[in-house]
Amino acid sequence: DHTFLFNPDFLKFKNLASKEKIKSIASHRVQFGRFQKGSDVLGELLYHDIYMSLALMNDRPSSVRSIGRMTHDHQLDQCSLQMNFKSQATAELFGSMNFIQKQKIMSITTPHKIVSWQDMAPSVFTESKYKFAYGQESRLGPVKIQKYFGPAKGKDALEKMLEHIALCKRSGKKSALIGIDQGIEIMRIIEAARKSVRSGRQVRI
């Protein structure tokens, strides 16, 4: 279910962010509902932000730390997750099932610019260069805002993903994007995050 890896809006965001080394990723994904037994906010919402962060970083985290809230029937329905990468970069992901309005925002900071993506209809991309300074005002350059409806014609992300799976099946080649290994990696991160919520400590992966 790594559909966003084939989403034209995410691919545009990834392209905007790929020209410089990423220092940090921040993501905010909230909505109300879809409470299911045997699942939680990590499995329902933050699952997507985890695999998108790994795709943006092209790396795997060495440790995670998370805090969460259980409101409904002792289910983890709000969680703040920090993934720490070997490159010293971090991804701060927040998800909640207790918001009235559905919101999906992801932002990337590099040494020289900030890029954000509001996953709406249309998607809104914001980009600006900045200059960080100690003891004085940090300067933010001109802000570029783009609205993007995705390709006017073409296949949606799910259809592209299914075609990718079919092509791998026909060719006998292993997918570099989706598959058992990628799914296991995400679940290892999620289980480490759940363990961190219970213990209150950082968990190495």
Accessible surface in RSA format (square Angstrom, percent):
REM  Atomic radii and reference values for relative SASA: ProtOr
REM  Chains: A
REM  Algorithm: Lee & Richards
REM  Probe-radius: 1.40
REM  Slices: 20
REM RES _ NUM      All-atoms   Total-Side   Main-Chain    Non-polar    All polar
REM                ABS   REL    ABS   REL    ABS   REL    ABS   REL    ABS   REL
RES ASP A   1   116.73  81.8  78.29  77.9  38.44  90.9  32.21  75.8  84.52  84.3
RES HIS A   2     7.89   4.3   7.85   5.5   0.03   0.1   4.48   4.6   3.40   4.0
RES THR A   3    29.99  21.3  29.99  30.4   0.00   0.0  24.87  33.4   5.12   7.7
RES PHE A   4    26.86  13.4  26.03  16.1   0.83   2.2  26.85  16.3   0.00   0.0
RES LEU A   5    17.05   9.5  10.84   7.8   6.21  15.6  11.14   7.8   5.91  15.9
RES PHE A   6    18.88   9.4  16.92  10.5   1.96   5.1  18.88  11.4   0.00   0.0
RES ASN A   7    31.32  21.6  31.32  30.3   0.00   0.0   0.09   0.2  31.24  30.2
RES PRO A   8    24.49  17.8  19.45  17.7   5.04  18.3  21.79  18.0   2.70  16.8
RES ASP A   9    18.65  13.1  18.65  18.6   0.00   0.0   2.32   5.5  16.33  16.3
RES PHE A  10     0.83   0.4   0.83   0.5   0.00   0.0   0.83   0.5   0.00   0.0
RES LEU A  11    78.16  43.5  73.21  52.4   4.95  12.4  73.37  51.5   4.79  12.9
RES LYS A  12    55.45  27.1  48.25  29.6   7.20  17.2  20.76  18.7  34.69  37.0
RES PHE A  13     0.00   0.0   0.00   0.0   0.00   0.0   0.00   0.0   0.00   0.0
RES LYS A  14    72.97  35.6  72.61  44.6   0.36   0.9  33.94  30.6  39.03  41.6
RES ASN A  15    86.23  59.5  81.97  79.2   4.26  10.3  18.90  45.5  67.33  65.1
RES LEU A  16    19.04  10.6  18.87  13.5   0.18   0.4  19.04  13.4   0.00   0.0
RES ALA A  17     0.60   0.5   0.55   0.8   0.05   0.1   0.55   0.8   0.05   0.1
RES SER A  18    73.87  62.4  39.10  52.2  34.77  80.1  36.41  77.5  37.46  52.5
RES LYS A  19   146.84  71.6 110.93  68.1  35.91  85.5  73.81  66.4  73.03  77.8
RES GLU A  20    48.65  27.9  33.36  25.2  15.29  36.4  31.61  61.1  17.04  13.9
RES LYS A  21   141.18  68.9 123.91  76.0  17.27  41.1  85.16  76.7  56.02  59.7
RES ILE A  22    15.03   8.6   9.70   7.2   5.33  12.8   9.70   7.0   5.33  14.5
RES LYS A  23   111.91  54.6 102.13  62.7   9.77  23.3  55.58  50.0  56.33  60.0
RES SER A  24    36.15  30.5  35.90  47.9   0.26   0.6  20.51  43.7  15.64  21.9
RES ILE A  25     0.68   0.4   0.08   0.1   0.59   1.4   0.21   0.2   0.46   1.3
RES ALA A  26    51.27  47.1  49.06  75.7   2.21   5.0  49.37  69.5   1.90   5.0
RES SER A  27     7.64   6.5   1.08   1.4   6.56  15.1   1.82   3.9   5.82   8.2
RES HIS A  28    53.63  29.3  53.40  37.1   0.22   0.6  38.12  39.3  15.51  18.0
RES ARG A  29    16.82   7.1  16.82   8.6   0.00   0.0   3.05   4.2  13.77   8.3
RES VAL A  30     0.80   0.5   0.00   0.0   0.80   1.9   0.05   0.0   0.75   2.0
RES GLN A  31    26.61  14.9  26.25  19.2   0.35   0.8   6.03  12.8  20.58  15.6
RES PHE A  32   132.75  66.4 107.06  66.3  25.69  66.9 107.06  64.9  25.69  73.5
RES GLY A  33     9.38  11.6   0.00   N/A   9.38  11.6   9.38  25.7   0.00   0.0
RES ARG A  34   155.47  65.3 136.26  69.5  19.21  45.7  62.30  85.1  93.17  56.5
RES PHE A  35    75.24  37.6  46.54  28.8  28.71  74.7  46.93  28.5  28.32  81.0
RES GLN A  36    85.64  47.9  78.83  57.6   6.80  16.2  28.54  60.8  57.10  43.3
RES LYS A  37   207.44 101.2 175.27 107.5  32.17  76.6 123.02 110.7  84.43  89.9
RES GLY A  38    89.65 110.6   0.00   N/A  89.65 110.6  45.60 125.1  44.05  98.6
RES SER A  39    29.17  24.6  19.30  25.8   9.87  22.7  16.82  35.8  12.35  17.3
RES ASP A  40    13.73   9.6  13.51  13.5   0.22   0.5   3.80   9.0   9.93   9.9
RES VAL A  41     0.00   0.0   0.00   0.0   0.00   0.0   0.00   0.0   0.00   0.0
RES LEU A  42     0.00   0.0   0.00   0.0   0.00   0.0   0.00   0.0   0.00   0.0
RES GLY A  43    28.14  34.7   0.00   N/A  28.14  34.7   9.97  27.4  18.16  40.7
RES GLU A  44    23.87  13.7  18.08  13.7   5.79  13.8   3.61   7.0  20.26  16.5
RES LEU A  45    11.20   6.2  11.20   8.0   0.00   0.0  11.20   7.9   0.00   0.0
RES LEU A  46     0.00   0.0   0.00   0.0   0.00   0.0   0.00   0.0   0.00   0.0
RES TYR A  47    34.15  15.9  34.15  19.4   0.00   0.0  20.60  15.5  13.55  16.7
RES HIS A  48    32.39  17.7  32.39  22.5   0.00   0.0  12.28  12.7  20.10  23.4
RES ASP A  49     2.37   1.7   2.37   2.4   0.00   0.0   0.00   0.0   2.37   2.4
RES ILE A  50     0.00   0.0   0.00   0.0   0.00   0.0   0.00   0.0   0.00   0.0
RES TYR A  51     6.66   3.1   4.41   2.5   2.24   5.8   4.46   3.4   2.20   2.7
RES MET A  52     1.46   0.8   1.46   1.0   0.00   0.0   1.46   1.2   0.00   0.0
RES SER A  53     0.00   0.0   0.00   0.0   0.00   0.0   0.00   0.0   0.00   0.0
RES LEU A  54     7.45   4.2   6.54   4.7   0.91   2.3   6.64   4.7   0.81   2.2
RES ALA A  55    24.07  22.1   8.70  13.4  15.37  35.0  19.94  28.1   4.13  10.9
RES LEU A  56    18.28  10.2   1.24   0.9  17.04  42.8   1.60   1.1  16.68  44.9
RES MET A  57    27.34  14.2   9.35   6.2  17.99  42.8  11.18   9.5  16.16  21.4
RES ASN A  58   137.69  95.0 114.14 110.3  23.56  56.7  25.05  60.3 112.64 108.9
RES ASP A  59    40.39  28.3  34.33  34.2   6.06  14.3  14.75  34.7  25.64  25.6
RES ARG A  60   102.65  43.1 101.85  51.9   0.79   1.9  45.21  61.8  57.43  34.8
RES PRO A  61     7.22   5.3   0.00   0.0   7.22  26.2   0.00   0.0   7.22  44.8
RES SER A  62    21.56  18.2  18.29  24.4   3.27   7.5   9.72  20.7  11.84  16.6
RES SER A  63     3.59   3.0   3.59   4.8   0.00   0.0   0.00   0.0   3.59   5.0
RES VAL A  64     0.00   0.0   0.00   0.0   0.00   0.0   0.00   0.0   0.00   0.0
RES ARG A  65   114.18  47.9 111.90  57.0   2.28   5.4  25.84  35.3  88.34  53.5
RES SER A  66     3.03   2.6   0.00   0.0   3.03   7.0   2.06   4.4   0.97   1.4
RES ILE A  67   122.45  69.7 120.27  89.6   2.18   5.3 121.72  87.7   0.73   2.0
RES GLY A  68    36.59  45.1   0.00   N/A  36.59  45.1   5.52  15.1  31.07  69.6
RES ARG A  69   138.25  58.0 134.55  68.6   3.70   8.8  36.86  50.4 101.39  61.4
RES MET A  70   102.61  53.1  71.93  47.6  30.68  73.0  51.86  44.1  50.75  67.2
RES THR A  71    74.83  53.2  45.28  45.9  29.55  70.4  47.72  64.1  27.10  41.0
RES HIS A  72    76.56  41.8  71.96  50.0   4.60  11.8  50.40  51.9  26.16  30.4
RES ASP A  73   133.18  93.3 102.05 101.6  31.13  73.6  39.41  92.8  93.77  93.5
RES HIS A  74   162.08  88.6 141.52  98.4  20.56  52.6  89.91  92.7  72.17  84.0
RES GLN A  75    31.08  17.4  26.01  19.0   5.07  12.1  15.12  32.2  15.96  12.1
RES LEU A  76    10.27   5.7   7.27   5.2   3.00   7.5   7.27   5.1   3.00   8.1
RES ASP A  77     0.00   0.0   0.00   0.0   0.00   0.0   0.00   0.0   0.00   0.0
RES GLN A  78    31.99  17.9  31.99  23.4   0.00   0.0   3.07   6.5  28.92  21.9
RES CYS A  79     0.97   0.7   0.00   0.0   0.97   2.3   0.97   2.4   0.00   0.0
RES SER A  80    40.88  34.5  37.70  50.3   3.19   7.3  11.15  23.7  29.74  41.7
RES LEU A  81     0.09   0.0   0.00   0.0   0.09   0.2   0.09   0.1   0.00   0.0
RES GLN A  82    53.58  30.0  52.84  38.6   0.74   1.8   8.42  17.9  45.16  34.2
RES MET A  83     0.00   0.0   0.00   0.0   0.00   0.0   0.00   0.0   0.00   0.0
RES ASN A  84    28.24  19.5  28.24  27.3   0.00   0.0  18.89  45.5   9.35   9.0
RES PHE A  85     6.61   3.3   0.03   0.0   6.57  17.1   0.03   0.0   6.57  18.8
RES LYS A  86   158.86  77.5 136.16  83.5  22.70  54.0  85.01  76.5  73.84  78.7
RES SER A  87    44.40  37.5  21.84  29.1  22.56  52.0  34.43  73.3   9.98  14.0
RES GLN A  88   159.68  89.3 133.52  97.6  26.16  62.3  60.22 128.2  99.47  75.4
RES ALA A  89     4.20   3.9   1.32   2.0   2.88   6.6   3.31   4.7   0.89   2.3
RES THR A  90    36.81  26.2  36.69  37.2   0.12   0.3  24.45  32.8  12.36  18.7
RES ALA A  91     0.01   0.0   0.01   0.0   0.00   0.0   0.01   0.0   0.00   0.0
RES GLU A  92    73.92  42.4  71.14  53.8   2.78   6.6  39.07  75.6  34.86  28.5
RES LEU A  93     1.39   0.8   0.00   0.0   1.39   3.5   0.72   0.5   0.67   1.8
RES PHE A  94    53.05  26.5  52.93  32.8   0.12   0.3  52.93  32.1   0.12   0.4
RES GLY A  95     0.00   0.0   0.00   N/A   0.00   0.0   0.00   0.0   0.00   0.0
RES SER A  96     0.00   0.0   0.00   0.0   0.00   0.0   0.00   0.0   0.00   0.0
RES MET A  97     0.09   0.0   0.09   0.1   0.00   0.0   0.09   0.1   0.00   0.0
RES ASN A  98    49.71  34.3  23.90  23.1  25.82  62.2  21.76  52.4  27.95  27.0
RES PHE A  99    70.38  35.2  67.09  41.6   3.29   8.6  70.38  42.7   0.00   0.0
RES ILE A 100   174.97  99.6 145.51 108.4  29.46  71.0 148.56 107.0  26.41  71.7
RES GLN A 101   123.18  68.9 117.70  86.0   5.48  13.1  34.48  73.4  88.70  67.3
RES LYS A 102   138.76  67.7 109.53  67.2  29.23  69.6  58.54  52.7  80.22  85.4
RES GLN A 103    65.13  36.4  58.25  42.6   6.89  16.4  22.97  48.9  42.16  32.0
RES LYS A 104    45.37  22.1  40.14  24.6   5.22  12.4  13.71  12.3  31.66  33.7
RES ILE A 105    60.88  34.6  56.74  42.3   4.14  10.0  57.89  41.7   2.99   8.1
RES MET A 106     5.47   2.8   4.92   3.3   0.54   1.3   4.99   4.2   0.48   0.6
RES SER A 107    28.14  23.8  26.96  36.0   1.18   2.7  17.74  37.8  10.41  14.6
RES ILE A 108     0.17   0.1   0.00   0.0   0.17   0.4   0.17   0.1   0.00   0.0
RES THR A 109    37.23  26.5  37.03  37.5   0.21   0.5  19.12  25.7  18.11  27.4
RES THR A 110     0.00   0.0   0.00   0.0   0.00   0.0   0.00   0.0   0.00   0.0
RES PRO A 111    58.96  43.0  43.11  39.3  15.85  57.6  44.88  37.1  14.08  87.5
RES HIS A 112   110.96  60.6 110.65  76.9   0.31   0.8  67.88  70.0  43.07  50.1
RES LYS A 113    11.63   5.7  11.63   7.1   0.00   0.0   2.06   1.9   9.57  10.2
RES ILE A 114    61.79  35.2  60.36  45.0   1.43   3.5  60.36  43.5   1.43   3.9
RES VAL A 115     0.11   0.1   0.06   0.1   0.05   0.1   0.11   0.1   0.00   0.0
RES SER A 116    25.30  21.4  25.15  33.6   0.16   0.4  14.00  29.8  11.31  15.8
RES TRP A 117     5.42   2.2   4.95   2.4   0.47   1.1   4.95   2.6   0.47   0.8
RES GLN A 118    64.77  36.2  64.72  47.3   0.05   0.1   8.23  17.5  56.55  42.9
RES ASP A 119    28.31  19.8  19.10  19.0   9.20  21.8   3.01   7.1  25.30  25.2
RES MET A 120   112.07  58.0  91.17  60.3  20.90  49.8  98.19  83.5  13.88  18.4
RES ALA A 121   101.66  93.5  65.94 101.8  35.72  81.3  68.64  96.7  33.02  87.5
RES PRO A 122    28.62  20.9  26.65  24.3   1.97   7.2  28.39  23.4   0.23   1.4
RES SER A 123     0.42   0.4   0.00   0.0   0.42   1.0   0.00   0.0   0.42   0.6
RES VAL A 124    21.81  14.4  21.28  19.3   0.53   1.3  21.28  18.5   0.53   1.4
RES PHE A 125     1.86   0.9   0.98   0.6   0.87   2.3   1.15   0.7   0.70   2.0
RES THR A 126    38.72  27.5  37.44  38.0   1.29   3.1  26.27  35.3  12.46  18.8
RES GLU A 127    25.04  14.4  24.64  18.6   0.39   0.9   5.42  10.5  19.61  16.0
RES SER A 128     8.42   7.1   5.57   7.4   2.85   6.6   8.18  17.4   0.24   0.3
RES LYS A 129   141.62  69.1 138.81  85.2   2.81   6.7  81.87  73.7  59.75  63.6
RES TYR A 130    45.00  21.0  28.73  16.3  16.27  42.3  27.48  20.6  17.53  21.6
RES LYS A 131   125.37  61.2 121.29  74.4   4.08   9.7  77.44  69.7  47.92  51.0
RES PHE A 132   127.49  63.8 104.97  65.0  22.52  58.6 105.01  63.7  22.49  64.4
RES ALA A 133    23.31  21.4  11.62  17.9  11.69  26.6  17.03  24.0   6.28  16.6
RES TYR A 134   191.19  89.3 169.57  96.5  21.62  56.3 128.04  96.2  63.15  77.8
RES GLY A 135    91.53 112.9   0.00   N/A  91.53 112.9  46.07 126.4  45.46 101.8
RES GLN A 136   129.14  72.2 103.81  75.9  25.34  60.3  36.88  78.5  92.26  70.0
RES GLU A 137   151.40  86.9 135.38 102.4  16.02  38.1  56.92 110.1  94.48  77.1
RES SER A 138    50.92  43.0  33.66  44.9  17.26  39.8  26.30  56.0  24.62  34.5
RES ARG A 139   145.83  61.2 140.24  71.5   5.59  13.3  64.71  88.4  81.12  49.2
RES LEU A 140   107.75  60.0  77.26  55.3  30.50  76.7  77.54  54.5  30.21  81.3
RES GLY A 141    26.11  32.2   0.00   N/A  26.11  32.2  20.12  55.2   5.99  13.4
RES PRO A 142   121.27  88.4 104.72  95.5  16.54  60.1 116.99  96.6   4.27  26.5
RES VAL A 143    76.75  50.5  47.28  42.8  29.47  71.0  47.28  41.1  29.47  79.9
RES LYS A 144   127.92  62.4 122.46  75.1   5.47  13.0  77.57  69.8  50.36  53.6
RES ILE A 145   113.95  64.8  81.66  60.8  32.29  77.8  81.66  58.8  32.29  87.6
RES GLN A 146    65.22  36.5  59.71  43.6   5.51  13.1  30.78  65.5  34.43  26.1
RES LYS A 147   147.56  72.0 116.97  71.8  30.59  72.8  60.03  54.0  87.53  93.2
RES TYR A 148    58.84  27.5  57.03  32.4   1.81   4.7  38.13  28.7  20.71  25.5
RES PHE A 149   164.66  82.4 131.05  81.2  33.61  87.5 135.11  81.9  29.55  84.6
RES GLY A 150    14.86  18.3   0.00   N/A  14.86  18.3   4.17  11.4  10.69  24.0
RES PRO A 151    70.41  51.3  42.20  38.5  28.21 102.5  52.70  43.5  17.71 110.1
RES ALA A 152   110.21 101.3  63.02  97.2  47.19 107.4  74.02 104.2  36.19  95.9
RES LYS A 153   186.16  90.8 164.70 101.1  21.46  51.1 114.67 103.2  71.49  76.2
RES GLY A 154    72.73  89.7   0.00   N/A  72.73  89.7  32.98  90.5  39.76  89.0
RES LYS A 155    95.52  46.6  86.74  53.2   8.77  20.9  52.48  47.2  43.04  45.8
RES ASP A 156    90.65  63.5  80.19  79.8  10.46  24.7  42.94 101.0  47.71  47.6
RES ALA A 157    12.45  11.5   9.62  14.9   2.83   6.4   9.62  13.6   2.83   7.5
RES LEU A 158    93.75  52.2  92.36  66.1   1.39   3.5  92.36  64.9   1.39   3.7
RES GLU A 159    79.65  45.7  77.77  58.8   1.88   4.5  25.56  49.4  54.09  44.2
RES LYS A 160    68.49  33.4  63.95  39.2   4.53  10.8  41.53  37.4  26.96  28.7
RES MET A 161    16.06   8.3  16.06  10.6   0.00   0.0  14.99  12.7   1.06   1.4
RES LEU A 162    98.17  54.7  93.65  67.0   4.52  11.4  93.91  66.0   4.26  11.5
RES GLU A 163    80.49  46.2  74.88  56.7   5.61  13.4  38.41  74.3  42.09  34.4
RES HIS A 164    41.35  22.6  36.12  25.1   5.22  13.4  27.29  28.1  14.06  16.4
RES ILE A 165    81.12  46.2  78.64  58.6   2.49   6.0  80.29  57.8   0.83   2.3
RES ALA A 166    38.97  35.8  32.89  50.8   6.08  13.8  38.67  54.5   0.31   0.8
RES LEU A 167   102.30  57.0 102.30  73.2   0.00   0.0 102.30  71.8   0.00   0.0
RES CYS A 168    24.16  18.3  21.26  23.7   2.91   6.8  13.10  33.2  11.06  11.9
RES LYS A 169   174.71  85.2 152.48  93.6  22.23  52.9 102.23  92.0  72.48  77.2
RES ARG A 170   180.75  75.9 141.92  72.3  38.83  92.5  78.31 107.0 102.44  62.1
RES SER A 171    58.18  49.2  22.59  30.1  35.59  82.0  31.06  66.1  27.12  38.0
RES GLY A 172    69.53  85.7   0.00   N/A  69.53  85.7  35.43  97.2  34.11  76.4
RES LYS A 173   154.42  75.3 144.17  88.5  10.24  24.4  92.00  82.8  62.41  66.5
RES LYS A 174   164.82  80.4 130.95  80.3  33.87  80.6 101.61  91.5  63.21  67.3
RES SER A 175    18.06  15.3   7.39   9.9  10.67  24.6   9.56  20.4   8.50  11.9
RES ALA A 176    97.11  89.3  63.68  98.3  33.43  76.0  72.16 101.6  24.95  66.1
RES LEU A 177    70.52  39.3  65.70  47.0   4.82  12.1  67.19  47.2   3.33   9.0
RES ILE A 178    20.07  11.4  17.58  13.1   2.49   6.0  17.58  12.7   2.49   6.8
RES GLY A 179    43.79  54.0   0.00   N/A  43.79  54.0  33.52  92.0  10.27  23.0
RES ILE A 180   140.45  79.9 127.75  95.2  12.70  30.6 134.63  96.9   5.82  15.8
RES ASP A 181    74.23  52.0  66.45  66.1   7.79  18.4  27.36  64.4  46.87  46.7
RES GLN A 182    30.20  16.9  28.11  20.5   2.10   5.0  13.68  29.1  16.52  12.5
RES GLY A 183    19.55  24.1   0.00   N/A  19.55  24.1  19.55  53.6   0.01   0.0
RES ILE A 184    96.33  54.8  93.72  69.8   2.61   6.3  95.49  68.8   0.84   2.3
RES GLU A 185    27.77  15.9  27.02  20.4   0.75   1.8   5.59  10.8  22.18  18.1
RES ILE A 186     3.32   1.9   3.32   2.5   0.00   0.0   3.32   2.4   0.00   0.0
RES MET A 187    83.09  43.0  82.82  54.8   0.27   0.6  72.12  61.3  10.96  14.5
RES ARG A 188   110.50  46.4 101.82  51.9   8.68  20.7  44.40  60.7  66.11  40.1
RES ILE A 189     0.00   0.0   0.00   0.0   0.00   0.0   0.00   0.0   0.00   0.0
RES ILE A 190     0.07   0.0   0.07   0.1   0.00   0.0   0.07   0.1   0.00   0.0
RES GLU A 191    84.05  48.3  81.01  61.3   3.05   7.3  44.99  87.0  39.06  31.9
RES ALA A 192    10.84  10.0   5.92   9.1   4.92  11.2  10.07  14.2   0.77   2.0
RES ALA A 193     0.00   0.0   0.00   0.0   0.00   0.0   0.00   0.0   0.00   0.0
RES ARG A 194    47.04  19.7  45.92  23.4   1.12   2.7  20.27  27.7  26.76  16.2
RES LYS A 195   115.31  56.3 115.18  70.7   0.12   0.3  61.60  55.4  53.71  57.2
RES SER A 196     0.00   0.0   0.00   0.0   0.00   0.0   0.00   0.0   0.00   0.0
RES VAL A 197    29.87  19.7  11.06  10.0  18.81  45.3  11.43   9.9  18.44  50.0
RES ARG A 198   169.28  71.1 130.31  66.4  38.97  92.8  69.51  95.0  99.76  60.5
RES SER A 199    60.33  51.0  28.21  37.6  32.12  74.0  37.89  80.7  22.44  31.4
RES GLY A 200    41.10  50.7   0.00   N/A  41.10  50.7  27.61  75.8  13.49  30.2
RES ARG A 201   175.07  73.5 174.34  88.9   0.73   1.7  48.33  66.1 126.74  76.8
RES GLN A 202    90.03  50.3  68.19  49.8  21.84  52.0  14.35  30.5  75.68  57.4
RES VAL A 203    19.39  12.8  16.35  14.8   3.04   7.3  19.39  16.8   0.00   0.0
RES ARG A 204   177.00  74.3 155.31  79.2  21.69  51.6  68.37  93.4 108.63  65.8
RES ILE A 205    54.97  31.3   5.42   4.0  49.55 119.4  25.34  18.3  29.63  80.4
END  Absolute sums over single chains surface
CHAIN  1 A    12192.4       9891.9       2300.5       6953.4       5239.0
END  Absolute sums over all chains
TOTAL         12192.4       9891.9       2300.5       6953.4       5239.0
